């Protein structure tokens, strides 16, 4: 990672700040409503009720 940063910025001085970010799983399990939705969705997938799609298809369909 460091090497790619050095290659990208050459001899320029840069500053990198590292912050603690909340894990997506932690967020999904942070409330009872989120936990319930997550576990219900996992159960549906386990029963074959999911729909396979790529990230691009998901974005096109739901993030217009």
TORPA-4810 file (N, C-alpha, C, O; in nm, 3 decimals):
<nodes>
NODE_1_0.083_-0.119_0.000_0.000_0.000_0.000_0.087_0.125_0.000_0.063_0.218_-0.077_X
NODE_2_0.187_0.128_0.085_0.275_0.246_0.093_0.342_0.272_-0.042_0.351_0.386_-0.086_X
NODE_3_0.387_0.166_-0.105_0.455_0.182_-0.234_0.362_0.245_-0.338_0.404_0.332_-0.414_X
NODE_4_0.236_0.201_-0.341_0.143_0.258_-0.440_0.114_0.404_-0.411_0.095_0.483_-0.503_X
NODE_5_0.111_0.440_-0.284_0.091_0.582_-0.248_0.211_0.664_-0.292_0.196_0.772_-0.348_X
NODE_6_0.332_0.612_-0.266_0.454_0.682_-0.308_0.457_0.700_-0.459_0.494_0.807_-0.508_X
NODE_7_0.419_0.597_-0.533_0.416_0.607_-0.678_0.314_0.709_-0.726_0.338_0.782_-0.822_X
NODE_8_0.200_0.714_-0.658_0.094_0.806_-0.700_0.130_0.951_-0.673_0.093_1.039_-0.751_X
NODE_9_0.202_0.978_-0.563_0.228_1.116_-0.523_0.373_1.160_-0.543_0.407_1.276_-0.520_X
NODE_10_0.458_1.068_-0.586_0.597_1.105_-0.616_0.665_1.170_-0.497_0.663_1.116_-0.386_X
NODE_11_0.727_1.285_-0.521_0.801_1.355_-0.416_0.717_1.456_-0.339_0.771_1.533_-0.259_X
NODE_12_0.587_1.456_-0.361_0.499_1.551_-0.291_0.487_1.512_-0.144_0.486_1.393_-0.110_X
NODE_13_0.478_1.611_-0.057_0.449_1.585_0.083_0.299_1.563_0.098_0.219_1.644_0.051_X
NODE_14_0.262_1.456_0.162_0.121_1.429_0.188_0.104_1.391_0.334_0.199_1.352_0.401_X
NODE_15_-0.017_1.405_0.382_-0.050_1.365_0.519_-0.164_1.265_0.513_-0.263_1.287_0.442_X
NODE_16_-0.151_1.157_0.585_-0.254_1.053_0.588_-0.310_1.047_0.729_-0.235_1.035_0.826_X
NODE_17_-0.441_1.056_0.740_-0.507_1.048_0.869_-0.586_0.917_0.875_-0.661_0.885_0.783_X
NODE_18_-0.568_0.844_0.981_-0.638_0.718_1.000_-0.740_0.739_1.112_-0.706_0.784_1.221_X
NODE_19_-0.865_0.707_1.083_-0.971_0.723_1.182_-1.041_0.589_1.204_-1.042_0.502_1.117_X
NODE_20_-1.099_0.577_1.319_-1.177_0.456_1.347_-1.310_0.468_1.275_-1.381_0.568_1.289_X
NODE_21_-1.344_0.366_1.199_-1.473_0.364_1.130_-1.555_0.249_1.184_-1.502_0.145_1.223_X
NODE_22_-1.682_0.270_1.185_-1.772_0.167_1.234_-1.785_0.057_1.131_-1.806_0.083_1.013_X
NODE_23_-1.771_-0.063_1.175_-1.784_-0.181_1.090_-1.930_-0.194_1.045_-2.021_-0.172_1.125_X
NODE_24_-1.952_-0.229_0.918_-2.089_-0.244_0.867_-2.168_-0.346_0.947_-2.287_-0.327_0.973_X
NODE_25_-2.103_-0.454_0.985_-2.172_-0.557_1.062_-2.215_-0.502_1.197_-2.326_-0.528_1.243_X
NODE_26_-2.128_-0.426_1.259_-2.161_-0.364_1.388_-2.283_-0.274_1.373_-2.372_-0.275_1.459_X
NODE_27_-2.288_-0.196_1.264_-2.403_-0.109_1.241_-2.530_-0.191_1.221_-2.634_-0.159_1.279_X
NODE_28_-2.521_-0.296_1.140_-2.640_-0.377_1.112_-2.695_-0.445_1.237_-2.815_-0.472_1.245_X
NODE_29_-2.609_-0.472_1.332_-2.652_-0.538_1.455_-2.674_-0.440_1.570_-2.695_-0.482_1.684_X
NODE_30_-2.669_-0.310_1.542_-2.672_-0.210_1.649_-2.809_-0.187_1.713_-2.817_-0.139_1.826_X
NODE_31_-2.916_-0.220_1.643_-3.050_-0.204_1.701_-3.130_-0.331_1.680_-3.100_-0.412_1.593_X
NODE_32_-3.232_-0.347_1.760_-3.318_-0.465_1.748_-3.384_-0.472_1.611_-3.394_-0.579_1.551_X
NODE_33_-3.430_-0.357_1.560_-3.495_-0.354_1.428_-3.397_-0.397_1.319_-3.433_-0.474_1.229_X
NODE_34_-3.274_-0.347_1.325_-3.173_-0.385_1.225_-3.142_-0.534_1.234_-3.135_-0.602_1.132_X
NODE_35_-3.124_-0.585_1.356_-3.094_-0.727_1.374_-3.207_-0.813_1.317_-3.182_-0.911_1.246_X
NODE_36_-3.330_-0.776_1.348_-3.446_-0.852_1.300_-3.448_-0.856_1.147_-3.467_-0.962_1.087_X
NODE_37_-3.430_-0.740_1.084_-3.431_-0.733_0.938_-3.318_-0.815_0.878_-3.338_-0.888_0.781_X
NODE_38_-3.200_-0.804_0.936_-3.085_-0.878_0.886_-3.109_-1.029_0.895_-3.087_-1.101_0.797_X
NODE_39_-3.152_-1.075_1.010_-3.174_-1.219_1.027_-3.289_-1.271_0.941_-3.283_-1.383_0.891_X
NODE_40_-3.393_-1.191_0.923_-3.503_-1.231_0.835_-3.454_-1.242_0.691_-3.491_-1.335_0.619_X
NODE_41_-3.371_-1.147_0.650_-3.317_-1.151_0.514_-3.226_-1.271_0.494_-3.229_-1.336_0.389_X
NODE_42_-3.146_-1.302_0.595_-3.058_-1.419_0.587_-3.140_-1.547_0.577_-3.104_-1.638_0.502_X
NODE_43_-3.248_-1.556_0.653_-3.336_-1.673_0.646_-3.397_-1.688_0.507_-3.404_-1.799_0.454_X
NODE_44_-3.441_-1.577_0.448_-3.499_-1.582_0.313_-3.397_-1.630_0.212_-3.428_-1.711_0.124_X
NODE_45_-3.274_-1.581_0.223_-3.168_-1.626_0.132_-3.142_-1.775_0.149_-3.124_-1.846_0.051_X
NODE_46_-3.139_-1.821_0.273_-3.115_-1.963_0.300_-3.226_-2.050_0.241_-3.202_-2.166_0.207_X
NODE_47_-3.345_-1.996_0.228_-3.458_-2.070_0.172_-3.467_-2.056_0.020_-3.562_-2.103_-0.042_X
NODE_48_-3.367_-1.990_-0.040_-3.365_-1.975_-0.185_-3.450_-1.862_-0.239_-3.480_-1.859_-0.358_X
NODE_49_-3.490_-1.770_-0.154_-3.577_-1.661_-0.198_-3.501_-1.537_-0.244_-3.562_-1.435_-0.273_X
NODE_50_-3.367_-1.545_-0.250_-3.286_-1.431_-0.292_-3.285_-1.415_-0.442_-3.325_-1.505_-0.516_X
NODE_51_-3.239_-1.301_-0.487_-3.226_-1.271_-0.629_-3.080_-1.240_-0.656_-3.025_-1.145_-0.600_X
NODE_52_-3.016_-1.318_-0.741_-2.875_-1.296_-0.775_-2.864_-1.179_-0.872_-2.936_-1.172_-0.971_X
NODE_53_-2.772_-1.087_-0.840_-2.743_-0.976_-0.930_-2.606_-0.920_-0.898_-2.558_-0.933_-0.785_X
NODE_54_-2.545_-0.858_-0.995_-2.415_-0.796_-0.976_-2.432_-0.663_-0.905_-2.544_-0.612_-0.893_X
NODE_55_-2.322_-0.608_-0.858_-2.327_-0.476_-0.794_-2.378_-0.373_-0.893_-2.458_-0.286_-0.858_X
NODE_56_-2.333_-0.381_-1.018_-2.379_-0.287_-1.121_-2.530_-0.297_-1.142_-2.597_-0.195_-1.154_X
NODE_57_-2.582_-0.418_-1.146_-2.728_-0.437_-1.161_-2.803_-0.381_-1.041_-2.907_-0.319_-1.056_X
NODE_58_-2.749_-0.405_-0.922_-2.811_-0.353_-0.799_-2.815_-0.201_-0.801_-2.918_-0.141_-0.770_X
NODE_59_-2.705_-0.140_-0.838_-2.699_0.007_-0.844_-2.794_0.062_-0.948_-2.862_0.162_-0.924_X
NODE_60_-2.800_-0.001_-1.064_-2.889_0.046_-1.170_-3.035_0.036_-1.129_-3.116_0.122_-1.164_X
NODE_61_-3.068_-0.069_-1.055_-3.208_-0.092_-1.017_-3.251_-0.006_-0.899_-3.363_0.045_-0.896_X
NODE_62_-3.162_0.011_-0.800_-3.204_0.075_-0.675_-3.141_0.210_-0.644_-3.189_0.281_-0.556_X
NODE_63_-3.036_0.247_-0.714_-2.966_0.372_-0.682_-2.968_0.469_-0.799_-2.864_0.522_-0.838_X
NODE_64_-3.084_0.490_-0.853_-3.097_0.580_-0.970_-3.083_0.723_-0.931_-3.091_0.811_-1.016_X
</nodes>
